[in-house]
């Protein structure tokens, strides 16, 4: 089995002529026969016991040709692509030009391949890094959040309801003096200011006292979901049973002991500040990293085939489906509930898919130009890291991620580190306005590959088999 000819048809498109020698083809036929024999009936033989030559005599010599080609197809294709020095993206067409049991087969396969990539400057890129600062106000906000999480709900006595209170009410709604369906509730807890009820309702409870009975007059929105109520004036007869509010803890050393491992409030504040600074420092570093990679991508020249973006979008849909299943839902159910389609989902992933494809091409080119090769120690360390991260055995990780794929991911991470190490990074208190852009962690920092081997195009092989 070998590559006979590689012809460039167009940008990113090649036609590969592949040969399968007679012996390899006959071995594939025997392998297919061994798999299918139990389902074959030949007169005079028990089911599954007829020898190959008898099956071929009854059904024709070509009975297993198609399955034999499909059996060999993936190895044939990947071997030919590798021999031609190409990187496969997709298969456009497969044609069998000759086939016989004696001589083997010849195929023509039109493939879409990754583009030639030309980079601009990727060394010495100038970028600003915002110096991370944690203010006293930010520390106070975190302390306040801790206090809120450790607050308790108490019944309010001796005052009227106010915005922010939780009220327990009975209510019944009427339009033109007639009660309507869904307009009644008893012992309902409503937080004033939450916007749970239609506009104007909650505001009319403010100022009322426990035990008060009163009317609330409102108008339903014109776009209300219940069409029979849309735009109608309504009166709700209400009774206020209870007013409740949050009781915040006093923020002192005792509070610090209750909510943390620290004995004093000052120590808690210092810890909050240190952790916030650590988060901001990491975010600042990731922002720099992202801007550097974006600069490399902007300077890249490549005619990227549409199939690469399409494949990445499809992969994003599969990843999304996997996440849904881990949460007890599947893709079809999600689409039904959201009223969307797979194409809608793919379209939503498209912008990020384009960025990821361009980023990967740019980083792979840097790996090539700088001859970046992960060491055995790098690969072993990454496997150990993944083992710890996912809580599974080393054998399980290796079964899921092959060494070649992992090495490629490590190499791209090293390419990012290379660009960063050679960059001209200046610390600033505030980034120049014209250089501002949303900070995102680069998608290139991944430990698993999305590359997939091409599946055998069985239908095409069958349709275009030579007579």
C-alpha positions as CSV (number, residue, x, y, z in Angstrom):
1,X,0.0,0.0,0.0
2,X,1.6,3.3,-1.0
3,X,1.1,6.8,-2.4
4,X,1.6,6.7,-6.2
5,X,1.1,10.4,-7.1
6,X,0.2,13.6,-5.3
7,X,-1.2,16.3,-7.5
8,X,-2.1,19.8,-6.4
9,X,-5.5,20.8,-7.8
10,X,-6.1,24.1,-6.1
11,X,-5.3,26.1,-3.0
12,X,-5.4,23.6,-0.1
13,X,-6.7,20.8,-2.4
14,X,-4.8,17.7,-3.6
15,X,-5.6,14.6,-5.5
16,X,-3.8,11.5,-4.2
17,X,-3.4,8.4,-6.2
18,X,-3.1,5.4,-3.9
19,X,-2.3,1.8,-4.7
20,X,-3.2,-1.3,-2.8
21,X,-1.1,-4.4,-3.7
22,X,-2.8,-7.7,-4.4
23,X,-1.7,-9.5,-1.3
24,X,-2.7,-6.6,1.0
25,X,-6.1,-6.5,-0.7
26,X,-6.6,-10.3,-0.4
27,X,-5.7,-10.1,3.3
28,X,-8.3,-7.4,3.8
29,X,-10.9,-9.6,2.0
30,X,-10.0,-12.5,4.3
31,X,-10.4,-10.3,7.4
32,X,-13.8,-9.1,6.2
33,X,-14.9,-12.6,5.4
34,X,-13.9,-13.8,8.9
35,X,-16.0,-11.1,10.4
36,X,-19.0,-11.6,8.2
37,X,-19.0,-15.4,7.7
38,X,-21.4,-16.1,10.5
39,X,-24.1,-14.2,8.8
40,X,-23.7,-15.9,5.4
41,X,-25.7,-18.9,4.2
42,X,-24.5,-21.2,1.4
43,X,-26.5,-24.3,0.3
44,X,-24.8,-27.4,1.5
45,X,-23.0,-25.8,4.4
46,X,-24.1,-24.9,7.9
47,X,-24.6,-21.2,8.4
48,X,-21.2,-19.4,8.8
49,X,-19.2,-22.5,7.8
50,X,-19.0,-22.0,4.0
51,X,-15.3,-21.4,2.9
52,X,-14.4,-18.1,1.2
53,X,-14.1,-19.5,-2.3
54,X,-17.6,-21.0,-2.1
55,X,-19.1,-17.7,-0.9
56,X,-17.3,-15.9,-3.8
57,X,-18.5,-18.5,-6.2
58,X,-22.2,-18.0,-5.2
59,X,-22.2,-14.3,-4.7
60,X,-19.4,-13.2,-7.1
61,X,-15.7,-12.5,-6.6
62,X,-16.4,-8.9,-5.8
63,X,-18.7,-9.7,-2.9
64,X,-16.3,-8.4,-0.3
65,X,-14.5,-5.7,-2.4
66,X,-16.3,-2.7,-1.0
67,X,-15.9,-3.9,2.6
68,X,-12.3,-4.7,2.1
69,X,-11.6,-1.2,0.8
70,X,-13.4,0.3,3.7
71,X,-11.4,-1.9,6.0
72,X,-8.2,-0.5,4.6
73,X,-9.4,3.0,3.9
74,X,-8.3,4.9,7.0
75,X,-4.8,3.5,7.1
76,X,-4.5,4.0,3.3
77,X,-5.6,7.6,3.5
78,X,-3.6,8.6,6.6
79,X,-0.5,6.9,5.2
80,X,-0.8,8.6,1.8
81,X,-1.4,12.0,3.4
82,X,1.6,11.5,5.7
83,X,3.8,10.4,2.8
84,X,2.8,13.4,0.8
85,X,3.8,15.7,3.7
86,X,0.2,17.1,4.0
87,X,-2.0,17.8,7.0
88,X,-5.5,16.4,6.3
89,X,-8.6,18.5,7.0
90,X,-11.3,16.7,5.1
91,X,-12.0,14.3,2.2
92,X,-13.9,15.8,-0.7
93,X,-14.1,12.7,-3.0
94,X,-13.0,9.1,-3.2
95,X,-13.0,7.1,-6.5
96,X,-11.8,3.6,-7.1
97,X,-10.2,3.6,-10.5
98,X,-9.3,-0.2,-10.7
99,X,-9.9,-3.2,-8.5
100,X,-9.3,-6.9,-8.7
101,X,-8.5,-9.7,-6.3
102,X,-5.3,-10.5,-8.2
103,X,-3.8,-7.1,-8.7
104,X,-5.4,-5.1,-5.8
105,X,-6.8,-1.7,-6.2
106,X,-6.1,1.9,-7.1
107,X,-7.9,4.9,-5.7
108,X,-8.0,8.6,-6.4
109,X,-8.8,10.7,-3.3
110,X,-9.3,14.4,-3.3
111,X,-8.4,15.9,0.0
112,X,-8.6,19.3,1.7
113,X,-5.5,20.1,3.6
114,X,-4.2,22.7,6.1
115,X,-2.9,25.9,4.5
116,X,0.6,27.1,4.1
117,X,1.1,29.7,6.9
118,X,3.3,32.7,6.8
119,X,3.9,34.6,10.0
120,X,4.8,38.3,10.5
121,X,6.8,39.3,13.6
122,X,6.2,37.0,16.5
123,X,9.4,38.0,18.5
124,X,9.7,41.2,20.5
125,X,6.1,42.1,20.3
126,X,5.3,45.2,22.5
127,X,2.4,44.8,24.9
128,X,1.2,46.6,28.0
129,X,0.5,44.8,31.3
130,X,-1.8,46.5,33.7
131,X,-0.3,46.5,37.2
132,X,-2.7,44.6,39.4
133,X,-4.0,46.7,42.4
134,X,-6.5,45.7,45.1
135,X,-8.2,48.7,46.7
136,X,-9.7,49.0,50.2
137,X,-13.1,49.3,48.7
138,X,-12.8,45.9,46.9
139,X,-11.8,44.3,50.3
140,X,-14.8,46.0,51.9
141,X,-17.1,44.6,49.2
142,X,-15.8,41.1,49.8
143,X,-16.3,41.5,53.6
144,X,-19.8,42.8,52.9
145,X,-20.5,39.7,50.8
146,X,-19.3,37.4,53.5
147,X,-21.5,39.3,56.0
148,X,-24.5,38.9,53.7
149,X,-23.9,35.2,53.3
150,X,-23.7,34.9,57.1
151,X,-26.8,37.0,57.8
152,X,-30.0,35.6,59.2
153,X,-33.6,36.3,58.5
154,X,-35.7,37.8,61.3
155,X,-39.3,38.9,61.7
156,X,-39.7,42.7,61.8
157,X,-41.9,44.2,64.4
158,X,-42.8,47.8,65.1
159,X,-42.3,49.2,61.6
160,X,-43.9,49.2,58.2
161,X,-42.6,47.3,55.2
162,X,-39.7,48.8,53.2
163,X,-37.9,48.0,50.0
164,X,-35.7,45.0,50.4
165,X,-37.9,43.4,53.0
166,X,-39.4,39.9,52.5
167,X,-43.1,40.0,53.0
168,X,-45.6,37.1,53.4
169,X,-48.9,38.0,51.7
170,X,-52.2,36.7,50.6
171,X,-53.5,38.1,47.3
172,X,-56.3,37.7,44.8
173,X,-56.6,39.6,41.5
174,X,-59.7,40.9,39.8
175,X,-60.3,42.5,36.4
176,X,-63.6,44.3,36.0
177,X,-64.6,42.9,39.4
178,X,-64.1,39.2,38.2
179,X,-61.3,37.0,39.7
180,X,-59.0,35.6,37.0
181,X,-57.1,32.3,36.8
182,X,-53.6,32.3,38.3
183,X,-54.2,35.6,40.2
184,X,-54.5,34.1,43.7
185,X,-51.9,33.2,46.3
186,X,-51.8,32.5,50.0
187,X,-48.7,32.8,52.3
188,X,-46.6,33.9,49.3
189,X,-43.2,35.3,50.2
190,X,-42.4,38.3,48.1
191,X,-39.2,40.3,48.4
192,X,-40.0,44.0,47.8
193,X,-37.9,45.4,44.9
194,X,-37.2,42.0,43.4
195,X,-39.4,42.7,40.4
196,X,-41.2,39.3,40.7
197,X,-44.6,40.9,40.2
198,X,-45.9,43.2,37.5
199,X,-44.7,46.9,37.7
200,X,-46.2,48.9,40.5
201,X,-47.3,46.0,42.7
202,X,-44.4,45.7,45.1
203,X,-44.2,49.5,45.6
204,X,-47.7,49.6,46.9
205,X,-46.8,47.2,49.8
206,X,-44.2,49.6,51.0
207,X,-45.5,51.4,54.1
208,X,-48.0,48.7,55.0
209,X,-47.9,47.1,58.4
210,X,-48.3,43.5,59.6
211,X,-52.0,42.6,59.6
212,X,-53.0,45.3,57.1
213,X,-55.6,44.5,54.4
214,X,-55.4,46.7,51.3
215,X,-55.9,46.9,47.5
216,X,-53.1,47.1,45.0
217,X,-54.1,48.7,41.7
218,X,-51.9,47.9,38.6
219,X,-52.1,47.7,34.9
220,X,-50.8,44.5,33.1
221,X,-48.1,45.2,30.4
222,X,-49.4,45.2,26.9
223,X,-46.9,42.4,26.0
224,X,-48.1,40.2,29.0
225,X,-47.9,36.5,28.3
226,X,-51.5,35.9,29.2
227,X,-53.2,37.7,26.2
228,X,-56.6,38.0,28.0
229,X,-54.9,40.1,30.7
230,X,-52.5,42.2,28.5
231,X,-53.1,45.9,29.0
232,X,-55.9,45.4,31.5
233,X,-56.4,47.3,34.7
234,X,-56.5,45.0,37.7
235,X,-57.1,45.2,41.5
236,X,-55.4,42.8,43.9
237,X,-56.9,42.4,47.3
238,X,-54.0,41.7,49.7
239,X,-53.3,41.0,53.3
240,X,-49.8,41.4,54.8
241,X,-49.1,38.6,57.3
242,X,-45.4,39.1,58.1
243,X,-42.5,41.3,57.4
244,X,-39.0,39.8,57.4
245,X,-35.5,41.3,56.9
246,X,-31.9,40.3,56.9
247,X,-30.0,40.8,60.1
248,X,-26.4,41.4,59.3
249,X,-23.7,40.3,61.7
250,X,-21.4,42.9,63.3
251,X,-18.2,43.0,61.4
252,X,-15.4,42.6,64.0
253,X,-12.9,40.0,65.2
254,X,-15.6,37.6,66.3
255,X,-17.1,37.8,62.8
256,X,-13.7,36.9,61.3
257,X,-13.4,33.9,63.7
258,X,-16.9,32.7,62.6
259,X,-16.4,33.0,58.9
260,X,-12.7,32.1,58.5
261,X,-9.6,30.5,60.1
262,X,-8.4,33.9,61.2
263,X,-8.6,35.3,64.7
264,X,-8.8,39.0,63.7
265,X,-10.6,41.1,61.2
266,X,-7.3,42.6,60.0
267,X,-5.9,39.2,59.3
268,X,-9.0,38.3,57.3
269,X,-8.8,41.5,55.3
270,X,-5.1,40.8,54.5
271,X,-6.0,37.3,53.3
272,X,-8.8,38.7,51.1
273,X,-6.4,41.3,49.6
274,X,-3.7,38.7,49.0
275,X,-6.0,36.3,47.2
276,X,-7.6,39.1,45.2
277,X,-4.1,40.3,44.1
278,X,-3.2,36.7,43.1
279,X,-6.4,36.5,40.9
280,X,-5.7,39.9,39.3
281,X,-2.1,39.0,38.7
282,X,-3.1,35.8,36.9
283,X,-5.7,37.7,34.9
284,X,-3.2,40.3,33.9
285,X,-0.7,37.7,32.8
286,X,-3.5,35.9,30.8
287,X,-4.5,39.2,29.2
288,X,-0.9,39.8,28.1
289,X,-0.7,36.3,26.7
290,X,-3.9,36.7,24.8
291,X,-2.8,40.0,23.3
292,X,0.5,38.5,22.2
293,X,-1.3,35.6,20.4
294,X,-3.8,38.0,18.9
295,X,-0.9,40.1,17.5
296,X,0.7,36.9,16.0
297,X,-2.6,35.9,14.4
298,X,-3.1,39.4,13.0
299,X,0.3,39.2,11.3
300,X,-0.4,35.7,9.9
301,X,-1.1,35.1,6.2
302,X,-3.0,31.9,5.3
303,X,-5.8,30.9,3.0
304,X,-7.7,28.8,5.5
305,X,-10.2,26.3,4.0
306,X,-13.8,26.7,5.1
307,X,-13.7,23.0,6.2
308,X,-11.4,23.8,9.1
309,X,-13.9,26.3,10.6
310,X,-16.8,23.9,9.9
311,X,-15.0,21.0,11.6
312,X,-14.2,23.1,14.6
313,X,-17.8,24.4,14.9
314,X,-19.0,20.8,14.7
315,X,-16.5,19.8,17.4
316,X,-17.8,22.6,19.6
317,X,-21.3,21.2,19.2
318,X,-20.2,17.8,20.3
319,X,-18.3,19.2,23.3
320,X,-21.5,21.1,24.2
321,X,-23.5,18.0,24.0
322,X,-21.0,16.2,26.2
323,X,-21.3,18.9,28.9
324,X,-25.1,18.8,28.7
325,X,-25.1,15.0,29.2
326,X,-22.8,15.4,32.2
327,X,-25.6,17.6,33.6
328,X,-28.4,15.1,32.9
329,X,-29.6,16.6,29.6
330,X,-28.9,15.9,26.0
331,X,-28.6,18.1,22.9
332,X,-32.0,17.3,21.4
333,X,-33.8,18.2,24.7
334,X,-31.8,21.5,24.9
335,X,-32.7,22.4,21.4
336,X,-36.4,21.6,22.0
337,X,-36.5,23.8,25.2
338,X,-34.7,26.7,23.6
339,X,-36.5,26.5,20.2
340,X,-33.2,26.5,18.4
341,X,-31.5,24.1,15.9
342,X,-28.1,22.5,15.5
343,X,-27.3,25.1,12.8
344,X,-28.2,27.9,15.2
345,X,-25.8,26.4,17.8
346,X,-23.0,26.0,15.2
347,X,-23.5,29.7,14.2
348,X,-23.1,30.8,17.8
349,X,-19.9,28.8,18.0
350,X,-18.5,30.1,14.7
351,X,-16.7,33.3,15.8
352,X,-14.8,31.4,18.6
353,X,-14.2,28.5,16.2
354,X,-12.5,30.8,13.7
355,X,-10.3,32.3,16.5
356,X,-9.3,28.8,17.7
357,X,-8.4,27.6,14.2
358,X,-6.3,30.7,13.4
359,X,-4.6,30.5,16.8
360,X,-3.7,26.9,16.4
361,X,-2.3,27.4,12.9
362,X,-0.2,30.3,14.1
363,X,1.2,28.4,17.1
364,X,1.9,25.3,15.0
365,X,3.9,27.5,12.7
366,X,6.0,28.8,15.6
367,X,6.6,25.2,16.7
368,X,7.9,24.4,13.3
369,X,10.0,27.5,12.9
370,X,11.6,27.3,16.3
371,X,11.9,23.5,16.2
372,X,10.1,23.1,19.5
373,X,10.1,19.5,20.6
374,X,8.7,18.4,24.0
375,X,11.0,16.2,26.0
376,X,10.1,12.8,27.5
377,X,10.1,14.5,30.9
378,X,7.6,17.2,29.6
379,X,5.3,14.5,28.4
380,X,5.5,12.4,31.6
381,X,4.9,15.5,33.7
382,X,1.8,16.4,31.7
383,X,0.4,12.9,32.0
384,X,0.9,13.0,35.7
385,X,-0.8,16.5,35.9
386,X,-3.8,15.1,34.0
387,X,-4.0,12.1,36.2
388,X,-4.2,14.3,39.3
389,X,-6.6,16.7,37.6
390,X,-9.2,14.1,36.6
391,X,-8.6,11.7,39.4
392,X,-8.1,8.7,37.2
393,X,-5.2,6.2,36.5
394,X,-2.3,7.0,34.3
395,X,-3.4,4.1,32.0
396,X,-6.8,5.7,31.6
397,X,-5.4,9.0,30.7
398,X,-3.0,7.4,28.1
399,X,-5.9,5.5,26.6
400,X,-7.8,8.8,26.2
401,X,-5.0,11.0,25.0
402,X,-2.2,9.4,22.9
403,X,1.4,10.6,23.3
404,X,1.5,12.3,19.8
405,X,-1.5,14.4,20.5
406,X,-0.3,15.3,24.0
407,X,3.2,16.2,22.6
408,X,1.5,18.5,20.1
409,X,-0.4,20.3,22.8
410,X,2.7,20.7,24.9
411,X,4.6,22.1,21.9
412,X,1.9,24.7,21.3
413,X,2.0,25.8,25.0
414,X,5.7,26.1,24.7
415,X,5.2,28.2,21.6
416,X,3.0,30.6,23.7
417,X,5.8,30.7,26.3
418,X,8.3,31.4,23.6
419,X,6.4,34.4,22.3
420,X,5.8,35.7,25.8
421,X,9.5,35.3,26.8
422,X,10.7,37.4,23.8
423,X,8.0,40.0,24.1
424,X,8.6,43.6,25.3
425,X,6.1,43.9,28.2
426,X,5.7,47.2,29.9
427,X,3.9,47.6,33.2
428,X,1.3,50.4,33.2
429,X,-1.3,51.6,35.7
430,X,-3.9,51.9,32.9
431,X,-3.6,50.5,29.4
432,X,-3.6,52.9,26.5
433,X,-7.2,53.5,25.4
434,X,-6.5,52.7,21.7
435,X,-5.1,49.3,22.7
436,X,-7.9,48.1,24.8
437,X,-9.6,44.8,24.0
438,X,-11.5,42.3,26.0
439,X,-9.2,40.0,27.9
440,X,-9.8,36.3,27.3
441,X,-7.7,33.3,28.1
442,X,-6.3,31.9,24.9
443,X,-7.9,28.7,23.7
444,X,-4.5,27.4,22.7
445,X,-3.8,26.6,26.3
446,X,-5.5,23.2,26.2
447,X,-4.4,19.8,27.3
448,X,-6.5,17.7,25.0
449,X,-6.6,17.8,21.2
450,X,-9.7,18.2,19.0
451,X,-8.1,16.5,16.1
452,X,-10.1,13.6,14.7
453,X,-9.0,10.9,12.3
454,X,-11.1,10.9,9.0
455,X,-13.8,8.3,8.9
456,X,-14.0,6.1,5.8
457,X,-16.3,7.6,3.3
458,X,-18.2,4.3,2.6
459,X,-21.0,5.7,0.6
460,X,-18.6,7.4,-1.8
461,X,-16.5,4.3,-2.2
462,X,-19.6,2.3,-3.0
463,X,-21.0,4.8,-5.5
464,X,-17.8,5.3,-7.4
465,X,-16.4,1.8,-7.5
466,X,-15.2,1.0,-11.0
467,X,-17.1,-1.6,-12.9
